[in-house]
Protein backbone atom coordinates (compact mmCIF):
# COMPACT_ATOMS: atom_id res chain seq x y z
CA UNK A 1 0.00 0.00 0.00
CA UNK A 2 2.88 2.39 0.69
CA UNK A 3 4.00 2.12 -2.94
CA UNK A 4 1.42 4.74 -3.89
CA UNK A 5 3.26 7.28 -1.72
CA UNK A 6 6.48 7.04 -3.70
CA UNK A 7 7.07 9.79 -6.24
CA UNK A 8 7.82 8.64 -9.78
CA UNK A 9 10.00 11.50 -10.97
CA UNK A 10 10.18 11.73 -14.76
CA UNK A 11 10.44 15.47 -15.37
CA UNK A 12 12.40 16.72 -18.39
CA UNK A 13 15.32 18.98 -17.45
CA UNK A 14 14.50 21.12 -20.50
CA UNK A 15 11.71 23.68 -20.47
CA UNK A 16 11.82 24.50 -24.21
CA UNK A 17 14.28 25.19 -27.01
CA UNK A 18 15.21 28.41 -28.76
CA UNK A 19 16.82 27.99 -32.18
CA UNK A 20 17.67 24.44 -31.21
CA UNK A 21 19.36 25.44 -27.96
CA UNK A 22 17.81 24.05 -24.75
CA UNK A 23 16.57 26.28 -21.96
CA UNK A 24 16.90 24.18 -18.82
CA UNK A 25 15.26 24.39 -15.43
CA UNK A 26 18.68 24.32 -13.75
CA UNK A 27 19.92 27.40 -15.61
CA UNK A 28 16.72 29.36 -14.92
CA UNK A 29 16.78 28.46 -11.22
CA UNK A 30 20.51 29.20 -10.94
CA UNK A 31 20.01 32.67 -12.42
CA UNK A 32 16.85 33.23 -10.36
CA UNK A 33 18.87 32.65 -7.19
CA UNK A 34 21.22 35.49 -8.11
CA UNK A 35 18.37 37.81 -9.07
CA UNK A 36 16.65 37.09 -5.76
CA UNK A 37 19.93 37.78 -3.99
CA UNK A 38 20.37 41.15 -5.70
CA UNK A 39 16.77 42.07 -4.80
CA UNK A 40 17.54 41.31 -1.16
CA UNK A 41 20.71 43.38 -1.39
CA UNK A 42 18.67 46.29 -2.75
CA UNK A 43 16.62 46.14 0.46
CA UNK A 44 19.76 45.97 2.61
CA UNK A 45 21.36 48.93 0.80
CA UNK A 46 18.19 51.03 1.07
CA UNK A 47 17.91 50.28 4.79
CA UNK A 48 21.53 51.25 5.43
CA UNK A 49 21.82 54.24 3.10
CA UNK A 50 23.94 52.84 0.24
CA UNK A 51 23.24 53.83 -3.39
CA UNK A 52 21.57 51.32 -5.73
CA UNK A 53 24.31 51.91 -8.30
CA UNK A 54 26.43 49.47 -6.28
CA UNK A 55 24.08 46.56 -6.99
CA UNK A 56 25.07 45.75 -10.58
CA UNK A 57 28.79 45.26 -9.84
CA UNK A 58 28.19 42.81 -7.00
CA UNK A 59 25.63 40.87 -9.07
CA UNK A 60 27.91 40.35 -12.05
CA UNK A 61 31.03 39.77 -9.95
CA UNK A 62 29.44 37.10 -7.77
CA UNK A 63 27.71 35.44 -10.73
CA UNK A 64 30.92 35.24 -12.77
CA UNK A 65 33.20 34.17 -9.93
CA UNK A 66 30.66 31.68 -8.58
CA UNK A 67 30.38 29.99 -11.98
CA UNK A 68 34.14 29.85 -12.46
CA UNK A 69 34.72 28.66 -8.91
CA UNK A 70 31.96 26.03 -9.06
CA UNK A 71 33.29 24.63 -12.33
CA UNK A 72 36.92 24.58 -11.24
CA UNK A 73 35.85 23.15 -7.90
CA UNK A 74 34.20 20.19 -9.61
CA UNK A 75 37.21 19.71 -11.88
CA UNK A 76 39.80 19.84 -9.08
CA UNK A 77 37.87 18.28 -6.19
CA UNK A 78 36.01 15.46 -7.93
CA UNK A 79 37.44 14.45 -11.35
CA UNK A 80 40.86 16.08 -11.88
CA UNK A 81 42.36 13.18 -13.84
CA UNK A 82 39.54 13.06 -16.39
CA UNK A 83 39.47 16.80 -17.04
CA UNK A 84 43.22 17.30 -17.10
CA UNK A 85 43.44 14.52 -19.68
CA UNK A 86 40.98 16.44 -21.86
CA UNK A 87 41.06 20.12 -20.78
CA UNK A 88 38.58 21.31 -23.41
CA UNK A 89 35.86 19.53 -21.41
CA UNK A 90 36.38 22.05 -18.60
CA UNK A 91 34.68 24.68 -20.76
CA UNK A 92 31.61 22.52 -21.45
CA UNK A 93 29.64 23.60 -18.40
CA UNK A 94 26.37 22.54 -20.09
CA UNK A 95 27.43 18.91 -19.65
CA UNK A 96 27.07 19.36 -15.89
CA UNK A 97 29.56 19.46 -13.06
CA UNK A 98 29.43 22.38 -10.62
CA UNK A 99 30.70 22.11 -7.04
CA UNK A 100 29.08 24.31 -4.39
CA UNK A 101 32.28 24.46 -2.34
CA UNK A 102 34.16 25.85 -5.34
CA UNK A 103 31.33 28.30 -5.95
CA UNK A 104 31.61 29.50 -2.34
CA UNK A 105 35.33 30.13 -2.78
CA UNK A 106 34.62 31.99 -6.02
CA UNK A 107 32.13 34.26 -4.25
CA UNK A 108 34.74 35.10 -1.61
CA UNK A 109 37.10 36.27 -4.35
CA UNK A 110 34.29 38.32 -5.93
CA UNK A 111 33.58 40.03 -2.62
CA UNK A 112 37.27 40.78 -2.15
CA UNK A 113 37.37 42.58 -5.51
CA UNK A 114 34.10 44.41 -4.79
CA UNK A 115 35.15 45.66 -1.36
CA UNK A 116 38.56 46.77 -2.63
CA UNK A 117 36.91 48.81 -5.39
CA UNK A 118 33.94 50.31 -3.53
CA UNK A 119 34.27 49.64 0.21
CA UNK A 120 36.47 52.52 1.31
CA UNK A 121 34.44 55.12 -0.56
CA UNK A 122 31.08 53.96 0.78
CA UNK A 123 32.12 52.87 4.27
CA UNK A 124 31.66 49.08 4.22
CA UNK A 125 34.16 46.28 4.60
CA UNK A 126 34.58 42.60 3.74
CA UNK A 127 32.76 41.23 6.79
CA UNK A 128 29.85 43.62 6.27
CA UNK A 129 29.24 42.17 2.80
CA UNK A 130 29.66 38.59 4.03
CA UNK A 131 26.99 39.09 6.70
CA UNK A 132 24.51 40.12 4.00
CA UNK A 133 25.52 37.29 1.71
CA UNK A 134 24.66 35.01 4.64
CA UNK A 135 21.05 36.12 4.16
CA UNK A 136 20.92 35.87 0.37
CA UNK A 137 22.94 32.73 -0.39
CA UNK A 138 20.71 30.18 1.38
CA UNK A 139 17.76 31.12 -0.85
CA UNK A 140 19.95 30.84 -3.97
CA UNK A 141 21.24 27.49 -2.72
CA UNK A 142 17.70 26.21 -2.26
CA UNK A 143 16.80 27.15 -5.85
CA UNK A 144 19.94 25.47 -7.18
CA UNK A 145 19.09 22.24 -5.37
CA UNK A 146 15.61 22.35 -6.94
CA UNK A 147 17.48 22.64 -10.24
CA UNK A 148 19.38 19.47 -9.35
CA UNK A 149 16.04 17.78 -8.73
CA UNK A 150 14.82 18.87 -12.17
CA UNK A 151 17.99 17.30 -13.60
CA UNK A 152 17.37 14.06 -11.66
CA UNK A 153 20.88 14.29 -10.19
CA UNK A 154 22.66 14.31 -6.82
CA UNK A 155 20.13 12.10 -5.06
CA UNK A 156 20.49 9.65 -2.21
CA UNK A 157 20.63 5.94 -1.55
CA UNK A 158 17.62 3.68 -1.89
CA UNK A 159 15.03 4.13 0.83
CA UNK A 160 11.85 2.49 2.08
CA UNK A 161 10.55 5.79 3.38
CA UNK A 162 7.25 6.80 1.76
CA UNK A 163 8.60 10.09 0.38
CA UNK A 164 11.27 8.39 -1.71
CA UNK A 165 11.65 9.44 -5.36
CA UNK A 166 12.00 6.96 -8.23
CA UNK A 167 14.19 8.77 -10.76
CA UNK A 168 12.77 7.22 -13.91
CA UNK A 169 14.95 9.14 -16.37
CA UNK A 170 18.06 7.55 -14.81
CA UNK A 171 16.65 4.05 -15.14
CA UNK A 172 15.94 3.73 -11.43
CA UNK A 173 13.19 1.35 -10.37
CA UNK A 174 13.47 1.77 -6.59
CA UNK A 175 12.81 4.90 -4.52
CA UNK A 176 15.78 6.98 -3.36
CA UNK A 177 16.24 9.71 -0.79
CA UNK A 178 15.41 13.05 -2.50
CA UNK A 179 18.48 14.68 -0.98
CA UNK A 180 18.01 17.67 -3.27
CA UNK A 181 14.82 18.45 -1.34
CA UNK A 182 16.49 17.78 2.00
CA UNK A 183 19.15 20.37 1.21
CA UNK A 184 16.71 22.83 -0.36
CA UNK A 185 14.52 22.68 2.76
CA UNK A 186 17.49 23.15 5.09
CA UNK A 187 18.76 26.12 3.06
CA UNK A 188 15.29 27.71 2.91
CA UNK A 189 14.90 27.48 6.70
CA UNK A 190 18.40 28.91 7.14
CA UNK A 191 17.56 31.82 4.83
CA UNK A 192 14.41 32.62 6.79
CA UNK A 193 16.41 32.49 10.04
CA UNK A 194 19.03 34.85 8.59
CA UNK A 195 16.31 37.29 7.51
CA UNK A 196 14.97 37.33 11.06
CA UNK A 197 18.47 37.94 12.42
CA UNK A 198 19.05 40.83 10.01
CA UNK A 199 15.71 42.62 10.35
CA UNK A 200 14.74 41.82 13.94
CA UNK A 201 17.97 41.17 15.83
CA UNK A 202 20.74 43.11 14.06
CA UNK A 203 20.36 46.00 16.51
CA UNK A 204 20.57 43.78 19.58
CA UNK A 205 23.67 43.95 21.75
CA UNK A 206 24.53 40.27 21.38
CA UNK A 207 24.51 40.29 17.57
CA UNK A 208 27.77 41.66 16.19
CA UNK A 209 29.40 42.00 12.80
CA UNK A 210 30.55 38.61 11.51
CA UNK A 211 28.14 36.56 13.64
CA UNK A 212 25.56 36.03 10.89
CA UNK A 213 28.19 34.90 8.40
CA UNK A 214 29.70 32.53 10.94
CA UNK A 215 26.31 31.06 11.80
CA UNK A 216 25.54 30.74 8.09
CA UNK A 217 28.74 28.77 7.43
CA UNK A 218 28.20 26.53 10.44
CA UNK A 219 24.55 25.72 9.63
CA UNK A 220 24.73 25.45 5.84
CA UNK A 221 27.82 23.28 5.64
CA UNK A 222 26.78 21.40 8.78
CA UNK A 223 23.53 20.46 7.05
CA UNK A 224 25.45 19.55 3.92
CA UNK A 225 27.81 17.35 5.97
CA UNK A 226 24.92 15.41 7.56
CA UNK A 227 22.85 14.99 4.39
CA UNK A 228 25.88 13.58 2.56
CA UNK A 229 25.56 10.42 4.70
CA UNK A 230 22.46 9.41 2.72
CA UNK A 231 23.65 10.75 -0.64
CA UNK A 232 25.03 8.44 -3.32
CA UNK A 233 28.72 8.95 -4.25
CA UNK A 234 29.16 11.58 -6.96
CA UNK A 235 32.25 9.93 -8.46
CA UNK A 236 33.68 6.41 -8.33
CA UNK A 237 36.59 7.48 -6.11
CA UNK A 238 34.17 8.19 -3.24
CA UNK A 239 32.79 4.64 -3.07
CA UNK A 240 33.66 2.94 0.22
CA UNK A 241 35.02 6.06 1.92
CA UNK A 242 33.96 6.91 5.47
CA UNK A 243 33.60 10.58 4.48
CA UNK A 244 33.06 11.70 0.89
CA UNK A 245 34.58 14.74 -0.80
CA UNK A 246 31.58 16.92 -0.03
CA UNK A 247 31.93 16.19 3.69
CA UNK A 248 35.69 16.66 3.77
CA UNK A 249 35.33 19.99 1.97
CA UNK A 250 32.56 21.07 4.37
CA UNK A 251 34.69 20.65 7.50
CA UNK A 252 36.91 23.75 6.91
CA UNK A 253 33.81 25.88 6.30
CA UNK A 254 32.20 24.63 9.54
CA UNK A 255 35.38 25.45 11.48
CA UNK A 256 35.54 28.86 9.80
CA UNK A 257 31.96 29.48 10.90
CA UNK A 258 32.85 28.85 14.54
CA UNK A 259 35.88 31.15 14.23
CA UNK A 260 33.75 33.95 12.76
CA UNK A 261 31.20 33.69 15.57
CA UNK A 262 33.90 33.77 18.26
CA UNK A 263 35.62 36.68 16.47
CA UNK A 264 32.36 38.64 16.39
CA UNK A 265 31.98 38.40 20.17
CA UNK A 266 35.59 39.43 20.71
CA UNK A 267 35.44 42.48 18.43
CA UNK A 268 31.84 43.50 19.27
CA UNK A 269 31.43 45.66 16.15
CA UNK A 270 27.92 46.79 15.09
CA UNK A 271 26.15 44.90 12.31
CA UNK A 272 24.49 47.91 10.65
CA UNK A 273 26.16 50.83 8.92
CA UNK A 274 25.54 54.27 10.29
CA UNK A 275 23.49 56.26 7.81
CA UNK A 276 25.29 59.30 6.48
C-alpha positions as a printed Julia matrix, in Angstrom:
276×3 Matrix{Float64}:
  0.0    0.0     0.0
  2.88   2.39    0.69
  4.0    2.12   -2.94
  1.42   4.74   -3.89
  3.26   7.28   -1.72
  6.48   7.04   -3.7
  7.07   9.79   -6.24
  7.82   8.64   -9.78
 10.0   11.5   -10.97
 10.18  11.73  -14.76
 10.44  15.47  -15.37
 12.4   16.72  -18.39
 15.32  18.98  -17.45
 14.5   21.12  -20.5
 11.71  23.68  -20.47
 11.82  24.5   -24.21
 14.28  25.19  -27.01
 15.21  28.41  -28.76
 16.82  27.99  -32.18
 17.67  24.44  -31.21
 19.36  25.44  -27.96
 17.81  24.05  -24.75
 16.57  26.28  -21.96
 16.9   24.18  -18.82
 15.26  24.39  -15.43
 18.68  24.32  -13.75
 19.92  27.4   -15.61
 16.72  29.36  -14.92
 16.78  28.46  -11.22
 20.51  29.2   -10.94
 20.01  32.67  -12.42
 16.85  33.23  -10.36
 18.87  32.65   -7.19
 21.22  35.49   -8.11
 18.37  37.81   -9.07
 16.65  37.09   -5.76
 19.93  37.78   -3.99
 20.37  41.15   -5.7
 16.77  42.07   -4.8
 17.54  41.31   -1.16
 20.71  43.38   -1.39
 18.67  46.29   -2.75
 16.62  46.14    0.46
 19.76  45.97    2.61
 21.36  48.93    0.8
 18.19  51.03    1.07
 17.91  50.28    4.79
 21.53  51.25    5.43
 21.82  54.24    3.1
 23.94  52.84    0.24
 23.24  53.83   -3.39
 21.57  51.32   -5.73
 24.31  51.91   -8.3
 26.43  49.47   -6.28
 24.08  46.56   -6.99
 25.07  45.75  -10.58
 28.79  45.26   -9.84
 28.19  42.81   -7.0
 25.63  40.87   -9.07
 27.91  40.35  -12.05
 31.03  39.77   -9.95
 29.44  37.1    -7.77
 27.71  35.44  -10.73
 30.92  35.24  -12.77
 33.2   34.17   -9.93
 30.66  31.68   -8.58
 30.38  29.99  -11.98
 34.14  29.85  -12.46
 34.72  28.66   -8.91
 31.96  26.03   -9.06
 33.29  24.63  -12.33
 36.92  24.58  -11.24
 35.85  23.15   -7.9
 34.2   20.19   -9.61
 37.21  19.71  -11.88
 39.8   19.84   -9.08
 37.87  18.28   -6.19
 36.01  15.46   -7.93
 37.44  14.45  -11.35
 40.86  16.08  -11.88
 42.36  13.18  -13.84
 39.54  13.06  -16.39
 39.47  16.8   -17.04
 43.22  17.3   -17.1
 43.44  14.52  -19.68
 40.98  16.44  -21.86
 41.06  20.12  -20.78
 38.58  21.31  -23.41
 35.86  19.53  -21.41
 36.38  22.05  -18.6
 34.68  24.68  -20.76
 31.61  22.52  -21.45
 29.64  23.6   -18.4
 26.37  22.54  -20.09
 27.43  18.91  -19.65
 27.07  19.36  -15.89
 29.56  19.46  -13.06
 29.43  22.38  -10.62
 30.7   22.11   -7.04
 29.08  24.31   -4.39
 32.28  24.46   -2.34
 34.16  25.85   -5.34
 31.33  28.3    -5.95
 31.61  29.5    -2.34
 35.33  30.13   -2.78
 34.62  31.99   -6.02
 32.13  34.26   -4.25
 34.74  35.1    -1.61
 37.1   36.27   -4.35
 34.29  38.32   -5.93
 33.58  40.03   -2.62
 37.27  40.78   -2.15
 37.37  42.58   -5.51
 34.1   44.41   -4.79
 35.15  45.66   -1.36
 38.56  46.77   -2.63
 36.91  48.81   -5.39
 33.94  50.31   -3.53
 34.27  49.64    0.21
 36.47  52.52    1.31
 34.44  55.12   -0.56
 31.08  53.96    0.78
 32.12  52.87    4.27
 31.66  49.08    4.22
 34.16  46.28    4.6
 34.58  42.6     3.74
 32.76  41.23    6.79
 29.85  43.62    6.27
 29.24  42.17    2.8
 29.66  38.59    4.03
 26.99  39.09    6.7
 24.51  40.12    4.0
 25.52  37.29    1.71
 24.66  35.01    4.64
 21.05  36.12    4.16
 20.92  35.87    0.37
 22.94  32.73   -0.39
 20.71  30.18    1.38
 17.76  31.12   -0.85
 19.95  30.84   -3.97
 21.24  27.49   -2.72
 17.7   26.21   -2.26
 16.8   27.15   -5.85
 19.94  25.47   -7.18
 19.09  22.24   -5.37
 15.61  22.35   -6.94
 17.48  22.64  -10.24
 19.38  19.47   -9.35
 16.04  17.78   -8.73
 14.82  18.87  -12.17
 17.99  17.3   -13.6
 17.37  14.06  -11.66
 20.88  14.29  -10.19
 22.66  14.31   -6.82
 20.13  12.1    -5.06
 20.49   9.65   -2.21
 20.63   5.94   -1.55
 17.62   3.68   -1.89
 15.03   4.13    0.83
 11.85   2.49    2.08
 10.55   5.79    3.38
  7.25   6.8     1.76
  8.6   10.09    0.38
 11.27   8.39   -1.71
 11.65   9.44   -5.36
 12.0    6.96   -8.23
 14.19   8.77  -10.76
 12.77   7.22  -13.91
 14.95   9.14  -16.37
 18.06   7.55  -14.81
 16.65   4.05  -15.14
 15.94   3.73  -11.43
 13.19   1.35  -10.37
 13.47   1.77   -6.59
 12.81   4.9    -4.52
 15.78   6.98   -3.36
 16.24   9.71   -0.79
 15.41  13.05   -2.5
 18.48  14.68   -0.98
 18.01  17.67   -3.27
 14.82  18.45   -1.34
 16.49  17.78    2.0
 19.15  20.37    1.21
 16.71  22.83   -0.36
 14.52  22.68    2.76
 17.49  23.15    5.09
 18.76  26.12    3.06
 15.29  27.71    2.91
 14.9   27.48    6.7
 18.4   28.91    7.14
 17.56  31.82    4.83
 14.41  32.62    6.79
 16.41  32.49   10.04
 19.03  34.85    8.59
 16.31  37.29    7.51
 14.97  37.33   11.06
 18.47  37.94   12.42
 19.05  40.83   10.01
 15.71  42.62   10.35
 14.74  41.82   13.94
 17.97  41.17   15.83
 20.74  43.11   14.06
 20.36  46.0    16.51
 20.57  43.78   19.58
 23.67  43.95   21.75
 24.53  40.27   21.38
 24.51  40.29   17.57
 27.77  41.66   16.19
 29.4   42.0    12.8
 30.55  38.61   11.51
 28.14  36.56   13.64
 25.56  36.03   10.89
 28.19  34.9     8.4
 29.7   32.53   10.94
 26.31  31.06   11.8
 25.54  30.74    8.09
 28.74  28.77    7.43
 28.2   26.53   10.44
 24.55  25.72    9.63
 24.73  25.45    5.84
 27.82  23.28    5.64
 26.78  21.4     8.78
 23.53  20.46    7.05
 25.45  19.55    3.92
 27.81  17.35    5.97
 24.92  15.41    7.56
 22.85  14.99    4.39
 25.88  13.58    2.56
 25.56  10.42    4.7
 22.46   9.41    2.72
 23.65  10.75   -0.64
 25.03   8.44   -3.32
 28.72   8.95   -4.25
 29.16  11.58   -6.96
 32.25   9.93   -8.46
 33.68   6.41   -8.33
 36.59   7.48   -6.11
 34.17   8.19   -3.24
 32.79   4.64   -3.07
 33.66   2.94    0.22
 35.02   6.06    1.92
 33.96   6.91    5.47
 33.6   10.58    4.48
 33.06  11.7     0.89
 34.58  14.74   -0.8
 31.58  16.92   -0.03
 31.93  16.19    3.69
 35.69  16.66    3.77
 35.33  19.99    1.97
 32.56  21.07    4.37
 34.69  20.65    7.5
 36.91  23.75    6.91
 33.81  25.88    6.3
 32.2   24.63    9.54
 35.38  25.45   11.48
 35.54  28.86    9.8
 31.96  29.48   10.9
 32.85  28.85   14.54
 35.88  31.15   14.23
 33.75  33.95   12.76
 31.2   33.69   15.57
 33.9   33.77   18.26
 35.62  36.68   16.47
 32.36  38.64   16.39
 31.98  38.4    20.17
 35.59  39.43   20.71
 35.44  42.48   18.43
 31.84  43.5    19.27
 31.43  45.66   16.15
 27.92  46.79   15.09
 26.15  44.9    12.31
 24.49  47.91   10.65
 26.16  50.83    8.92
 25.54  54.27   10.29
 23.49  56.26    7.81
 25.29  59.3     6.48
